[in-house]
Amino acid sequence: MEKHEQIYSSRKQIFFNNFLGGIAWALGATVGITIIIVIIGFILKNVDLIPFFGKFVSGILTFVLQNNPNLIK
């Protein structure tokens, strides 16, 4: 326990080390999520799922509008 108290002897140093740790964590999280989004975007671009989702949403809208014609006004 004495080594820990010697390394972090002042509150200013504790604050500074935690601040730098927080910045490093945020930067790592940002870079990580960016890489994940790029990979997912690349996969979705090559799989061509957009027409499937378009047909799915179109079918839902058609069903809703056929059952509730008063929504079109």
N, C-alpha and C positions, 0 to 999 in steps of 0.2 A: 504494500500500500504506500510505502514511503516513496518509491520510484514514481508512482502516479502523481503524488502530491508535488514532487520536485519538478516534473515535466510541466504540469499545469498549475503553476504557482499563482497566477493572477487571473482575475475574471476577464480582463481584456484579452489575454491569450486564449482563454477558453472560448470566448465569443468569436474571436477571429478564426480559430480552428473550426468551430462549428459552422461559421459563415462560409468558409471555403469548402467544407464538406457538403453543405447544402447546394452551393453553386455547381460543384462537380456532379452531385446526384441529379440535379435538374438538367444539366448539359447531357449527361449520359442517357437520361430518360428521353430527352428530346431527340437525340441522335438515334436511339433504339427504336422509338415509335416511327420515326421517319423511314428508317430502313424497312420496318414491317409494312408500312403503308405502301411503299414503293413495290415491295415484293407482291403484296396482295393485288395492287393495281396492275402489275405486269401479268399476273396469273389471270385476272379477270379479262384483261385485254385479249389474251390469247385463247380463252375458252369461249368467248362470244356468248355470254349469258344474257346480254342486254335484250335481244329479241325475245327471249323466253320471259323475262320480267315484263316487257312491254305487252305481250299477249296476255299475261296473267292479270295485269292491272286493267287492261282493256276489257277482259272478261268480267272482272268485278264491277267496273263502271257500267257495263251493259246490263248486268243483272240488277244492280241497284236502280238504274234509271227505268228499266222495264217494270219493276215492282213499285216504284214511286215516281210516276210521271209528273207529279206536281213539283218535283225538284227543278225541272227545267222551266224557268220563268225569267 
